[in-house]
Every structure is written in C-alpha cells, then in structure tokens.
Amino acid sequence: MRIHIQKQPGDPMPAITPLHWREAASRAGDVGQGHEVSFGETAADLAAAIGEAEALITADTVVLGLRPGEAPRLRLVFLLHAGINALVPEAGRLPPGVTLLNNSGAHGDKAGEYVAMAVLMLANHLPRFIAQQSREVWDRRFASVLAGRRATVVGLGALGGHAARRLRWFDMRVTGVRTRTEPHPDCERVVAAEALDAVLPESEFLVLACPLTPRTQGLLDRRRLGRLPREAGVVNIGRGELVEQEALLDALDGGHLAGAVLDVFVPEPVPPGHRLWRTRNLVMTPHMSAGDPLSYNLSSLAIFLENLRALREGRRPPNQVDLARGY
C-alpha cells in the first residue's frame, strides 16, 4: 500500500518520522511490511504524494484542504486525533469510498493522568491557592482525601474510561454517563445520558470526556450547572463546546463552583483580554491534556496498523468512525 503521512501545519506535536514508522511496522509483524511510505510537512510534500496515495495519515485540516479529484486512489484516511467534529458538516468533501479512522486509544493513559491531577488540584483547593499566591495572601483552607467522594465521568471511551480508572485508584465512587448502560469495570454504576440531570446533585467532581456531537453540544448548560452541588469542581478534556462557557464562568465568579480545570475552550487559542484569563478559581491549560510527545506517534501508528489488519481480514476496523453519529 502507498501510504502518505502528512504533518498538520502548526501542530506542536513532533512529526512522525521514518524511524517511528519502522519501529511500529516491525512490532506489527506482517501487516507492517511491504508498504511504500512517504512523509511530508509542507503543501508541496502533500501535492507530490497525494495523487498516488492509497492511505493518508494526517489531521482533519489537511483532509478538508484536499481538492476534488486530487486523491483518486485514496481509500483510507487515518486521523491523528480522536475528534471528528470538524469533518461532520463537511462529510461530502471526503473522496467517495474512503474509510475514515481516528486514533481513539492513543490518548487514554495521558488523559487519565491529567484528570487525576485535575481532581486532586480541585480537592486540595489549588485554583484558590494559586490565585492567593499571585496576590500574596496567606489564607489556609484544609482538604479531605478523595476516598469515598463522588465523581461523575461523562463519556467512557478511551479518555473517560482511563479517567475513571485513575479516579478509582483513589477509592472514589465513580458514576459513568454514556449512551448505553452496561457496566464499566471502573465505575460503581453507569447511567444513560438521559439520566445526567439525576446524578448531577451528588457529583462533587464532574469530568467531561465525551465527543462533541449535535447531542452533546452545550451539554453542561446554565441549568445543569445549577444542579451541581455548591463547591463542586468541573474538569473538561473533551471540547470547549460541550459547555455553556459564559454560564460556567458565572458559576465560578459567583462562588457556586469551587473551581474548574479546563483544557478546551471557545475559542482556541484563547485571545488576550478574554474573560477566561481572569475568572475566579479557574486553571487553564492550552489543549494538551491527552498529548504525550514520547509515545503518541508510536501509539497512533500501532492503532493504524491494527485497523489495517482488520481490513485485510475482512473485519470492520475498530477505529472506523461514523460521520452521521459524530464519532
């Protein structure tokens, strides 16, 4: 197979290199052998390779930039990220007959650690203390251990599943929320998305880790924020659009929420002067919660080759996404 790997312009993650490919291919056995692989970082690199490419490994912005008829042999697109929300309204621009895959699974370990860090920060009042430090204020406030406290994780895919696992290590009582209600090994219980309102009043910590779809856009709105207990904490590693952002900032500034740790925003990057920068008890990170520069590329290539094996064996690729569902 002719495979082209194209780096997204401006992506801070290291580019996939021939060394990465050789290592991943050797680990994958026969399915990793016999391919003609090219690598690109510029528009000229893409133009030189795309006409003959049968598989493209890249990001959604590169896919959206393809011109009609530019990739006549293309049959497989593997996205180097999990979210496909940018492609959903542009589904008709994909070349006909192309199977679309994402790299869900490459992010889990790092995202789980980030959520554990964020919940520990919220439990120990770190957003409050960080603000006090900047004002040179000494005001002690004590904190309780996490064991026995309640966390709700919305979305139990690779991100949310690993988050639930890390929180369970602290003996927290974890409730999972997803479209189906079968048990999850790291959750005390799992409820359907329609039951979210019922579990919010007992959620000391709310973690958003679900994909952005038409059903989840604005999921945490002003009404639902009001159902959280006073002094609850919010963590968002999904997408900024999952939250009614102004309502969340009001809840923080008004003291209803004790704190929030956010990795995703509207817009991104957050511009200078935006209200987010000065919101009370908010810790911001620049959309980096799930990226591990030491392992991300090899993990992504391993997922790609696993899906390629499934295709060769006539099975549905485990990472094939459905643009109609949004994930």
Residue pairs with C-beta under 8 A, 6 or more apart in sequence:
1 34
1 35
1 36
1 54
1 55
1 308
2 35
2 36
2 38
2 52
2 53
2 54
2 55
2 73
3 35
3 36
3 37
3 38
3 53
3 54
3 55
3 56
3 57
4 37
4 38
4 39
4 40
4 46
4 49
4 50
4 53
4 55
4 56
4 57
4 58
5 16
5 21
5 37
5 38
5 39
5 40
5 57
5 58
6 39
6 40
6 41
6 45
6 46
6 49
6 56
6 57
6 58
6 62
7 15
7 16
7 40
7 41
7 58
8 58
8 59
8 61
8 62
8 80
9 41
9 61
11 59
12 291
13 291
13 293
13 296
13 297
14 293
14 297
15 39
15 41
16 39
16 57
16 80
16 297
16 300
16 301
17 39
17 297
18 37
18 39
20 297
20 298
20 301
21 37
21 39
21 301
23 298
24 32
24 298
24 301
24 302
24 304
24 305
25 32
25 33
25 35
25 301
25 305
26 32
27 302
28 302
28 305
28 306
28 309
31 305
31 308
31 309
31 312
32 305
38 45
38 48
38 49
38 53
39 45
40 46
40 48
40 49
46 62
50 56
50 66
50 70
50 71
50 74
51 70
51 71
51 72
51 73
52 73
53 71
53 73
53 74
54 73
54 74
54 75
54 76
55 74
55 75
55 76
55 77
55 78
55 308
56 62
56 63
56 71
56 74
56 76
56 77
56 78
57 78
57 80
57 300
57 301
57 304
58 77
58 78
58 79
58 80
59 79
59 80
59 81
60 79
60 81
60 84
60 86
60 87
61 86
63 77
63 79
63 87
63 94
64 86
64 87
64 90
64 93
66 93
66 95
68 93
71 95
72 95
74 95
74 98
75 97
75 98
75 99
76 98
76 99
76 101
76 308
76 311
77 94
77 98
77 99
77 100
77 101
78 101
78 102
78 103
78 300
78 303
78 304
78 307
78 319
79 100
79 101
79 102
79 103
80 103
80 300
81 102
81 103
82 102
82 103
82 104
82 106
82 107
82 157
82 158
82 159
82 211
82 290
83 102
83 211
83 212
83 239
84 100
84 102
84 211
84 321
84 323
84 326
84 327
85 211
85 212
85 213
85 239
85 241
85 326
87 94
87 100
87 323
88 213
88 323
88 326
91 323
91 324
94 100
99 311
99 317
99 320
100 320
100 321
100 323
101 303
101 304
101 307
101 317
101 319
101 320
101 321
102 319
102 321
103 299
103 300
103 303
103 304
103 319
104 157
104 158
104 303
104 319
105 158
105 299
105 303
105 319
106 158
106 296
106 299
106 300
106 303
107 158
107 159
107 290
107 291
108 158
108 159
108 161
108 162
108 290
109 162
109 292
109 295
110 289
110 290
110 291
110 292
110 295
111 158
111 159
111 162
111 163
111 209
111 237
111 289
111 290
112 159
112 162
112 163
112 165
112 166
113 166
114 237
114 263
114 289
114 290
115 162
115 163
115 166
115 167
115 207
115 209
115 235
115 237
115 289
116 163
116 166
116 167
116 169
116 170
118 207
118 235
118 261
118 283
119 146
119 151
119 167
119 172
119 205
119 207
119 233
119 235
120 126
120 146
121 127
121 259
121 261
121 283
122 205
122 233
122 235
122 258
122 259
122 260
122 261
123 143
123 144
123 145
123 146
123 149
123 205
123 233
124 143
125 141
125 143
125 258
125 259
126 259
126 283
127 258
127 259
127 260
127 261
127 281
127 282
127 283
128 141
128 258
128 259
128 281
129 141
130 283
131 280
131 281
132 138
132 139
145 170
146 167
146 170
146 171
146 172
147 170
147 171
147 172
148 171
148 172
148 173
149 172
149 173
149 204
149 205
150 172
150 173
150 174
150 175
150 202
150 203
150 204
150 205
151 167
151 172
151 173
151 174
151 175
151 203
151 204
151 205
151 206
151 207
152 174
152 175
152 176
152 177
152 199
152 200
152 202
152 203
152 205
152 206
152 207
153 160
153 163
153 164
153 167
153 174
153 175
153 176
153 177
153 187
153 207
153 209
154 160
154 177
154 178
154 193
154 196
154 206
154 207
154 208
154 209
154 210
154 219
154 238
155 177
155 178
155 208
155 209
155 210
155 211
155 238
156 164
156 176
156 177
156 178
156 184
156 187
156 190
156 209
157 209
157 210
157 211
157 327
159 209
159 237
159 238
159 290
160 176
160 178
160 207
160 209
160 210
161 184
161 186
163 207
163 209
163 237
164 174
164 176
164 184
164 186
164 187
165 186
167 174
167 186
167 207
168 174
168 186
168 187
172 205
173 188
174 186
174 187
174 188
175 187
175 188
175 189
175 190
175 191
175 199
175 202
175 203
176 184
176 186
176 187
176 189
176 190
176 191
177 190
177 191
177 192
177 193
177 195
177 196
177 199
178 190
178 192
178 193
178 210
179 192
179 193
180 192
181 190
181 191
181 192
182 190
183 189
183 190
184 190
191 198
191 199
193 215
196 219
196 224
197 224
197 227
200 206
200 224
200 227
200 228
201 227
201 228
201 229
202 229
203 228
203 229
203 232
204 229
204 232
204 233
205 232
205 233
205 234
205 235
206 220
206 228
206 232
206 233
206 234
206 235
207 235
207 236
207 237
208 219
208 220
208 234
208 235
208 236
208 237
208 238
208 242
208 243
209 237
209 238
210 216
210 219
210 238
210 242
211 238
211 239
211 326
211 327
212 238
212 239
212 241
212 242
212 326
213 325
213 326
213 327
214 326
215 326
216 238
216 242
217 241
217 242
218 241
218 242
218 243
218 244
219 242
219 243
220 234
220 236
220 242
220 243
220 244
220 248
221 244
221 247
222 244
222 247
222 250
225 244
225 247
225 248
225 251
225 256
225 257
226 251
226 256
228 234
228 251
228 256
228 257
230 256
231 257
231 258
232 257
232 258
233 257
233 258
233 259
233 260
233 261
234 243
234 248
234 257
234 259
234 260
234 261
234 262
235 260
235 261
235 262
236 242
236 243
236 260
236 261
236 262
236 263
236 264
237 263
237 264
237 289
237 290
238 264
239 264
240 262
240 264
240 265
240 266
240 267
240 268
241 266
242 264
245 265
245 266
245 276
246 275
248 257
248 260
249 275
249 276
249 279
249 282
251 257
252 259
252 260
252 279
252 280
252 281
252 282
253 279
253 280
255 280
257 281
258 281
259 281
259 282
259 283
260 281
260 282
260 283
261 282
261 283
261 285
262 276
262 282
262 283
262 284
262 285
263 284
263 285
263 286
263 287
263 288
263 289
264 287
265 276
265 284
265 287
268 286
268 287
269 286
270 276
270 277
270 284
276 282
276 284
277 284
292 299
303 319
306 318
306 319
307 317
307 318
307 319
307 320
308 317
310 316
310 317
310 318
311 317
321 327
